[in-house]
C-alpha cells in the first residue's frame, strides 16, 4: 500500500457555515449513536461523509493515527476505493483521543462486520447508506432542537475540522493532506478566511526587525 496525500475535492465553497465547538457538542448528541459517530469522525478527523460511513476498526494504525482507505459510494452504495484513486491508496490522518474513544465505544456497543462499524439498519451485510445520515440531518434541522448555523450542511462538520486545525496554526500543507485535497490551492481557497490573520503579525515582526 502507498500513502495518498491528495484526492479530489468537491462541494464546499468559501464562506459556508462552520459550527462553533459548542454547536458541535450539541449536534453530536442530537440523534442516535450512528449519527454521533459520523459527527465525531467528520468534525474530529476531517472525513468526508462517505469516508466516515466506511470507518473500519482495523484501519486505526496507531493510537493517534487513522488510515482512510475507502468510502461508501453514494451511487453504488458499496465500499469503494478513495475517489478517483486506485485500490490500495490511502491517507493517514490524526486520530484524537476523544474520537478514538468514540470509535471504541461504538464498537463495544454495536460490534463490527469485517471490522466495519456502520452497517445498513435493515441489512448488516451492506454498508450504511449516505441517505441515512442525510435524513437524520434533515430531521434534526426540522426539529430545531439544537442550534445549527444558518445554511450549514452536514459537510460543515468537515469544515469544522479544517477550521480547528488552521486556527491553531497547524501547517496548511498538512491540513490539505489530511483533508484529501488534490493540491494546497484548494485548501487555501476554501479556508483562507478561517486562518488567523498574518498581516498584523508580519507588521509586528518586521517592526521589531527594523528597530533592532
Backbone bond lengths (Angstrom), bond angles and torsions (degrees), N, CA, C in turn:
res aa  C-N    CA-C-N  psi(-1)  N-CA   C-N-CA  omega(-1)  CA-C   N-CA-C  phi
1 X - - - 1.457 - - 1.518 109.61 -
2 X 1.331 116.36 149.53 1.450 119.73 -179.40 1.510 109.99 -127.93
3 X 1.326 116.96 146.70 1.459 119.65 -176.49 1.507 111.88 -70.28
4 X 1.302 115.51 149.78 1.453 121.61 179.11 1.512 108.45 -120.92
5 X 1.304 116.37 114.99 1.454 119.73 179.26 1.502 112.32 -82.87
6 X 1.339 116.99 -40.56 1.456 119.43 -171.23 1.520 110.97 -130.38
7 X 1.316 115.12 146.02 1.451 122.20 176.12 1.506 109.02 -132.85
8 X 1.301 117.34 -165.88 1.458 121.63 -178.31 1.510 109.28 -98.66
9 X 1.299 115.72 132.09 1.463 120.84 -178.14 1.510 109.61 -109.38
10 X 1.307 116.33 142.96 1.454 120.52 175.31 1.516 108.92 -145.70
11 X 1.296 115.57 154.67 1.465 119.63 170.48 1.503 116.39 106.98
12 X 1.337 119.48 -76.48 1.447 119.85 -166.59 1.518 113.47 -67.41
13 X 1.275 116.31 143.86 1.452 123.34 176.79 1.513 109.27 -120.81
14 X 1.344 117.65 154.60 1.466 119.99 178.60 1.520 111.00 -55.78
15 X 1.321 116.00 137.89 1.452 119.89 175.82 1.514 115.03 94.74
16 X 1.343 118.15 -5.37 1.457 119.03 177.76 1.521 109.36 -62.69
17 X 1.338 115.06 150.75 1.460 120.67 -174.72 1.520 111.45 -62.99
18 X 1.320 115.13 136.19 1.459 122.43 176.98 1.527 107.52 -120.07
19 X 1.340 118.37 125.13 1.463 120.23 -179.39 1.515 112.16 -70.37
20 X 1.318 115.94 155.45 1.462 121.81 174.73 1.525 108.77 -83.57
21 X 1.340 118.05 166.00 1.472 119.91 175.94 1.530 112.28 -56.70
22 X 1.324 117.23 -39.41 1.472 120.09 179.18 1.526 110.64 -65.09
23 X 1.325 117.07 -39.49 1.462 120.01 178.59 1.521 111.06 -68.14
24 X 1.323 117.13 -37.01 1.466 120.09 176.03 1.520 110.24 -60.21
25 X 1.330 117.17 -43.32 1.467 120.60 179.97 1.528 111.18 -60.49
26 X 1.322 117.25 -38.58 1.458 120.28 179.00 1.531 111.79 -73.53
27 X 1.329 116.13 -42.62 1.463 120.60 -176.61 1.524 111.02 -63.20
28 X 1.320 117.09 -41.24 1.465 120.03 -174.48 1.520 112.48 -65.84
29 X 1.332 117.60 -21.13 1.468 120.79 -179.99 1.525 112.12 -107.22
30 X 1.332 116.94 15.66 1.463 120.43 -175.44 1.523 113.45 -83.57
31 X 1.336 117.28 -8.01 1.465 119.47 -179.48 1.521 109.30 -146.18
32 X 1.328 117.92 -146.15 1.468 120.81 -172.79 1.522 112.29 -87.00
33 X 1.352 115.60 -175.13 1.459 121.39 -177.67 1.527 111.83 -61.83
34 X 1.326 116.51 -35.54 1.460 120.24 179.58 1.516 110.96 -62.67
35 X 1.325 116.45 -47.52 1.461 119.89 -179.71 1.522 110.60 -64.62
36 X 1.320 116.38 -38.36 1.469 119.56 179.10 1.523 110.71 -62.06
37 X 1.337 117.27 -43.42 1.455 120.50 -179.04 1.530 110.88 -64.57
38 X 1.315 116.97 -44.09 1.472 120.36 179.17 1.525 110.01 -62.30
39 X 1.329 116.57 -42.49 1.459 120.53 177.90 1.526 110.99 -60.42
40 X 1.323 116.94 -43.30 1.462 121.15 179.59 1.527 111.41 -63.65
41 X 1.316 117.22 -43.35 1.457 120.91 -177.33 1.523 112.24 -68.27
42 X 1.329 116.37 -38.10 1.458 119.53 -179.17 1.527 111.77 -75.56
43 X 1.336 116.83 -44.10 1.463 119.93 -176.73 1.526 112.26 -81.34
44 X 1.337 117.48 -26.92 1.454 120.76 -176.88 1.512 114.63 -99.01
45 X 1.351 117.22 -19.28 1.464 120.92 -178.45 1.523 113.03 -125.09
46 X 1.321 116.89 -8.52 1.462 119.94 179.10 1.511 114.70 76.87
47 X 1.330 117.76 19.29 1.461 120.05 -179.10 1.525 111.44 -70.63
48 X 1.325 115.68 150.02 1.456 121.11 168.03 1.531 107.82 -73.13
49 X 1.346 115.57 165.02 1.466 120.38 -179.54 1.530 111.33 -51.85
50 X 1.335 115.50 -55.22 1.456 120.41 -175.87 1.517 113.22 -65.06
51 X 1.341 117.05 -29.66 1.464 120.58 177.50 1.517 111.00 -69.48
52 X 1.335 116.19 -39.38 1.463 120.10 177.73 1.532 110.50 -63.73
53 X 1.316 116.93 -38.84 1.461 120.87 -179.26 1.527 112.07 -67.62
54 X 1.329 116.85 -20.36 1.459 121.14 -178.77 1.523 112.54 -100.41
55 X 1.332 117.62 15.47 1.463 120.06 -176.46 1.530 110.09 -60.58
56 X 1.321 114.94 138.80 1.465 121.60 -176.69 1.521 108.87 -132.15
57 X 1.309 116.67 131.82 1.457 121.18 -177.08 1.525 111.54 -61.18
58 X 1.335 117.41 -25.02 1.465 121.25 -177.31 1.525 113.08 -80.32
59 X 1.339 117.30 -7.62 1.463 119.27 179.70 1.523 111.82 -98.71
60 X 1.333 116.93 11.74 1.466 120.49 165.72 1.519 105.77 -83.12
61 X 1.325 116.02 102.97 1.467 120.57 -171.23 1.527 112.73 -94.17
62 X 1.334 117.32 -9.27 1.460 122.95 174.70 1.520 107.05 -160.08
63 X 1.320 116.31 167.95 1.461 119.19 -179.13 1.519 112.30 -57.00
64 X 1.330 116.79 -28.92 1.460 120.22 -175.68 1.527 113.35 -122.34
65 X 1.337 116.85 19.51 1.467 120.41 -179.21 1.522 110.55 -136.02
66 X 1.331 115.32 127.96 1.461 120.63 172.74 1.524 108.35 -114.67
67 X 1.293 116.88 138.24 1.465 122.21 -178.35 1.533 109.33 -106.05
68 X 1.312 116.19 117.65 1.462 121.09 178.17 1.522 108.02 -89.16
69 X 1.327 115.97 119.30 1.466 120.82 -175.09 1.520 113.23 -115.27
70 X 1.331 117.67 -11.06 1.454 118.98 -177.99 1.508 111.99 -173.64
71 X 1.324 116.03 -170.45 1.455 121.77 -179.37 1.518 109.21 -151.42
72 X 1.328 115.98 170.24 1.459 120.66 172.26 1.521 107.25 -92.66
73 X 1.328 115.84 115.37 1.460 121.15 -178.64 1.521 109.97 -67.54
74 X 1.337 116.21 126.89 1.458 120.55 -174.92 1.520 112.31 -67.22
75 X 1.334 116.99 -28.92 1.471 120.99 -177.98 1.521 111.82 -83.43
76 X 1.345 116.32 -50.60 1.461 120.01 -176.51 1.522 112.75 -84.78
77 X 1.362 115.54 -17.78 1.472 121.68 -178.88 1.527 111.80 59.70
78 X 1.322 115.87 32.79 1.455 122.37 177.67 1.526 109.38 -127.59
79 X 1.341 116.07 163.87 1.447 119.63 174.93 1.527 109.71 -68.40
80 X 1.311 115.57 139.08 1.460 121.01 -177.21 1.528 109.02 -144.43
81 X 1.340 116.87 158.77 1.469 119.23 175.34 1.524 110.16 -61.48
82 X 1.310 116.69 167.23 1.451 120.55 176.24 1.519 110.05 -54.22
83 X 1.296 116.22 148.47 1.464 121.85 -173.58 1.526 111.98 -52.95
84 X 1.336 114.11 129.41 1.459 121.79 174.44 1.532 112.62 58.73
85 X 1.330 116.08 27.05 1.458 120.51 -179.88 1.525 110.15 -128.52
86 X 1.301 115.28 165.18 1.454 120.64 -178.60 1.520 110.67 -82.62
87 X 1.325 114.82 155.26 1.463 119.68 173.67 1.519 108.91 -59.28
88 X 1.318 116.96 133.29 1.453 121.69 -178.79 1.511 113.17 102.59
89 X 1.340 117.61 -17.50 1.462 120.18 174.34 1.518 109.77 -71.32
90 X 1.307 116.69 149.93 1.457 120.41 179.55 1.515 109.70 -156.47
91 X 1.332 115.71 171.19 1.457 120.58 168.73 1.524 108.34 -140.17
92 X 1.318 116.05 141.56 1.458 122.05 179.40 1.518 109.70 -96.39
93 X 1.329 115.99 138.49 1.454 121.28 -177.59 1.521 109.75 -132.16
94 X 1.330 117.52 156.69 1.468 119.62 177.21 1.530 111.26 -63.50
95 X 1.317 115.97 140.25 1.461 121.43 177.13 1.519 108.30 -117.48
96 X 1.321 116.03 104.77 1.456 121.23 -179.45 1.528 109.99 -66.70
97 X 1.312 116.65 151.69 1.462 120.89 179.41 1.519 111.19 -57.99
98 X 1.338 117.43 -42.92 1.466 119.99 -179.18 1.524 111.36 -64.58
99 X 1.325 116.98 -36.03 1.465 119.74 -179.93 1.525 109.98 -72.14
100 X 1.324 116.95 -40.70 1.466 119.36 176.30 1.519 110.59 -61.03
101 X 1.331 116.93 -41.02 1.459 120.48 177.04 1.522 111.34 -62.71
102 X 1.331 116.20 -37.30 1.463 120.92 178.78 1.525 110.67 -64.70
103 X 1.336 116.25 -42.80 1.465 121.16 178.14 1.529 110.45 -63.70
104 X 1.315 116.55 -45.82 1.467 120.38 -178.28 1.525 111.59 -67.03
105 X 1.331 117.09 -37.38 1.457 120.61 178.01 1.524 111.20 -65.05
106 X 1.336 115.73 -42.46 1.474 119.39 178.31 1.525 110.15 -63.50
107 X 1.336 116.51 -41.49 1.459 120.59 179.76 1.525 111.22 -63.21
108 X 1.317 116.76 -42.56 1.463 120.47 179.85 1.532 111.20 -63.79
109 X 1.328 116.94 -35.91 1.459 121.10 -176.41 1.517 113.00 -82.17
110 X 1.331 116.58 -41.95 1.468 120.38 -170.45 1.521 114.29 -113.12
111 X 1.325 117.69 -11.85 1.451 120.03 -178.91 1.525 112.18 74.47
112 X 1.335 115.64 -175.09 1.460 121.41 179.89 1.525 109.40 -137.73
113 X 1.319 115.52 166.66 1.460 122.68 171.63 1.524 106.44 -125.90
114 X 1.322 116.49 111.35 1.467 121.60 -174.42 1.528 111.25 55.19
115 X 1.316 115.70 32.25 1.452 120.58 179.30 1.517 114.48 89.47
116 X 1.328 118.08 -16.54 1.466 121.46 -179.58 1.526 110.02 -78.10
117 X 1.333 115.57 133.36 1.460 120.14 -176.24 1.522 112.42 -85.81
118 X 1.315 117.22 -43.77 1.462 121.21 -170.31 1.523 110.43 -98.55
119 X 1.332 115.14 118.80 1.456 121.33 -175.85 1.522 110.27 -123.91
120 X 1.311 115.68 160.90 1.466 121.25 177.89 1.534 109.18 -59.13
121 X 1.339 118.18 131.69 1.475 119.65 -175.64 1.524 114.30 -61.84
122 X 1.340 117.29 -20.60 1.469 119.45 -178.96 1.526 113.27 -113.15
123 X 1.329 116.96 -2.97 1.461 120.23 -178.48 1.520 108.72 -154.85
124 X 1.324 116.66 98.33 1.457 121.59 -174.45 1.528 113.49 -66.50
125 X 1.331 117.40 -10.89 1.461 119.69 177.99 1.523 111.89 -80.86
126 X 1.338 116.49 -8.22 1.465 120.78 -177.49 1.529 110.25 -114.68
127 X 1.341 116.68 154.24 1.467 119.71 177.78 1.526 111.24 -69.79
128 X 1.325 115.14 161.85 1.458 121.37 173.09 1.532 108.85 -65.53
129 X 1.332 119.04 125.16 1.468 119.95 -179.29 1.523 112.23 -76.31
130 X 1.319 116.00 148.80 1.458 121.40 178.81 1.523 112.07 -56.58
131 X 1.312 116.13 -36.39 1.471 119.03 -174.92 1.526 111.98 -65.43
132 X 1.332 117.66 -23.98 1.464 120.28 -179.73 1.518 110.39 -63.14
133 X 1.328 116.83 -46.38 1.460 120.83 178.62 1.524 110.08 -68.84
134 X 1.326 116.95 -38.61 1.473 120.47 178.25 1.521 110.69 -60.66
135 X 1.325 116.93 -40.67 1.471 120.54 179.20 1.525 111.13 -67.89
136 X 1.334 116.98 -38.71 1.460 119.97 177.00 1.530 110.56 -63.01
137 X 1.320 115.95 -43.23 1.469 120.71 179.90 1.530 110.56 -61.56
138 X 1.319 116.08 -44.35 1.459 120.51 179.62 1.526 111.04 -61.15
139 X 1.314 116.36 -41.92 1.463 120.75 179.78 1.525 111.31 -66.06
140 X 1.325 116.93 -41.38 1.464 120.69 178.90 1.528 110.14 -61.83
141 X 1.325 116.50 -43.02 1.465 119.67 179.54 1.522 111.55 -66.36
142 X 1.331 115.87 -40.71 1.471 119.51 -179.00 1.527 111.63 -67.53
143 X 1.325 116.74 -35.63 1.471 120.41 -178.88 1.530 112.29 -73.67
144 X 1.324 116.13 -24.43 1.467 122.28 178.29 1.540 112.14 55.38
145 X 1.326 115.31 37.61 1.458 119.86 179.86 1.526 111.73 -83.08
146 X 1.335 116.80 -21.11 1.458 121.50 177.44 1.520 108.39 -129.41
147 X 1.318 115.18 157.83 1.457 120.15 179.59 1.523 109.94 -82.60
148 X 1.323 115.66 120.63 1.454 122.17 178.67 1.523 107.68 -120.57
149 X 1.319 118.95 130.11 1.464 120.43 -179.79 1.523 112.04 -54.83
150 X 1.303 116.31 142.88 1.463 121.74 179.14 1.528 109.77 -57.57
151 X 1.312 115.86 127.48 1.458 120.67 177.18 1.512 115.05 84.63
152 X 1.328 117.59 0.34 1.458 119.24 -178.59 1.526 111.48 -74.38
153 X 1.327 116.05 134.29 1.453 123.00 172.26 1.525 108.97 -106.45
154 X 1.327 116.83 174.04 1.466 120.01 177.93 1.523 110.08 -54.64
155 X 1.327 116.50 -34.52 1.464 120.96 -179.01 1.519 111.95 -60.72
156 X 1.329 116.93 -19.61 1.457 120.29 177.55 1.516 112.96 -61.41
157 X 1.323 116.92 -23.08 1.469 120.46 175.74 1.522 110.08 -64.06
158 X 1.310 116.01 -38.33 1.473 121.59 177.42 1.530 110.33 -70.02
159 X 1.329 116.40 -37.33 1.465 119.60 175.48 1.529 110.47 -58.81
160 X 1.340 116.33 -37.05 1.459 119.63 -178.91 1.521 110.46 -59.56
161 X 1.326 117.01 -42.09 1.461 120.62 179.62 1.527 110.77 -58.96
162 X 1.322 116.54 -49.14 1.464 120.35 -179.69 1.518 110.89 -62.08
163 X 1.319 116.65 -43.48 1.464 121.23 179.50 1.517 110.64 -61.62
164 X 1.325 116.84 -43.04 1.459 121.90 -179.48 1.532 110.67 -62.38
165 X 1.329 115.96 -42.53 1.469 120.01 178.71 1.526 111.24 -63.78
166 X 1.328 116.49 -50.08 1.458 120.50 -172.72 1.526 111.72 -71.01
167 X 1.334 116.36 -34.36 1.464 118.82 179.94 1.530 111.59 -70.47
168 X 1.340 116.42 -16.84 1.466 120.69 175.97 1.530 111.20 -102.69
169 X 1.337 115.02 19.42 1.462 122.47 171.90 1.528 114.36 63.31
170 X 1.332 116.92 27.16 1.460 118.71 171.66 1.529 108.54 -72.73
171 X 1.317 118.83 143.57 1.464 121.40 -174.53 1.531 112.12 -58.37
172 X 1.325 115.46 133.90 1.459 119.59 -178.22 1.531 110.89 -64.62
173 X 1.331 117.10 -26.26 1.465 119.75 176.75 1.525 110.66 -64.01
174 X 1.329 116.68 -40.26 1.466 120.79 178.01 1.529 110.44 -68.52
175 X 1.335 115.99 -42.70 1.460 119.97 -179.34 1.527 110.23 -61.65
176 X 1.319 117.14 -41.39 1.469 120.93 178.17 1.524 110.86 -59.59
177 X 1.320 116.32 -41.46 1.459 120.43 179.29 1.522 111.18 -66.86
178 X 1.334 117.01 -45.26 1.461 120.41 -179.48 1.521 111.46 -64.18
179 X 1.330 117.27 -35.45 1.461 121.13 -179.42 1.530 112.06 -75.59
180 X 1.344 116.56 -17.96 1.451 120.19 -178.31 1.506 113.36 81.42
181 X 1.334 117.80 21.95 1.460 120.83 176.97 1.519 110.34 -71.17
182 X 1.316 117.27 145.69 1.470 119.55 -176.75 1.518 112.42 -72.22
183 X 1.337 117.23 -22.99 1.460 119.84 172.38 1.518 109.20 -158.07
184 X 1.320 115.41 164.72 1.463 121.40 -173.87 1.528 112.12 -66.85
185 X 1.340 117.02 -23.65 1.459 119.83 -179.81 1.525 111.51 -60.85
186 X 1.334 116.15 -35.56 1.464 120.25 179.08 1.524 109.82 -64.54
187 X 1.325 115.94 -47.09 1.466 120.45 179.38 1.519 110.43 -59.88
188 X 1.326 116.48 -45.00 1.463 120.66 -178.02 1.521 110.74 -64.77
189 X 1.315 117.06 -42.05 1.464 121.12 -179.27 1.522 111.58 -62.67
190 X 1.328 115.98 -43.06 1.461 120.43 -174.99 1.523 111.42 -75.54
191 X 1.354 116.52 -40.39 1.459 119.60 -166.92 1.528 114.95 -115.92
192 X 1.323 117.80 9.02 1.461 119.24 -179.21 1.525 111.68 -55.50
193 X 1.337 116.72 -38.73 1.472 119.87 -176.71 1.526 112.34 -71.10
194 X 1.338 117.19 -11.17 1.461 120.75 179.33 1.521 112.27 -96.30
195 X 1.311 116.70 -10.17 1.467 120.16 -177.37 1.520 109.99 -79.95
196 X 1.326 116.63 145.39 1.461 119.95 177.40 1.521 110.43 -57.65
197 X 1.322 116.67 139.08 1.449 120.67 -178.67 1.519 111.76 -59.27
198 X 1.314 116.47 132.63 1.464 120.79 -177.45 1.514 112.48 -101.17
199 X 1.325 118.23 -22.07 1.460 120.17 -175.14 1.522 110.62 -64.38
200 X 1.341 116.91 -44.39 1.455 120.17 179.47 1.510 112.16 -61.81
201 X 1.361 116.30 -42.77 1.460 119.65 178.75 1.526 111.17 -65.59
202 X 1.340 115.72 -39.69 1.458 119.62 179.46 1.525 110.56 -62.82
203 X 1.316 117.07 -40.85 1.467 120.97 179.54 1.517 110.52 -60.33
204 X 1.337 116.51 -44.38 1.466 120.16 -179.48 1.522 110.87 -63.61
205 X 1.323 117.31 -45.27 1.461 121.10 -178.94 1.519 111.40 -63.86
206 X 1.329 116.32 -44.56 1.461 119.98 -178.39 1.521 111.69 -68.67
207 X 1.327 115.94 -35.85 1.479 119.24 175.86 1.517 110.70 -60.46
208 X 1.338 116.55 -41.57 1.450 120.20 179.67 1.525 110.74 -63.88
209 X 1.323 115.34 -38.67 1.460 119.87 179.86 1.515 111.62 -64.96
210 X 1.317 115.79 -41.35 1.479 119.21 -179.39 1.522 111.45 -70.12
211 X 1.354 116.19 -28.81 1.461 119.53 -178.10 1.525 112.66 -81.23
212 X 1.313 115.51 -13.17 1.474 119.25 -176.34 1.530 110.91 -70.62
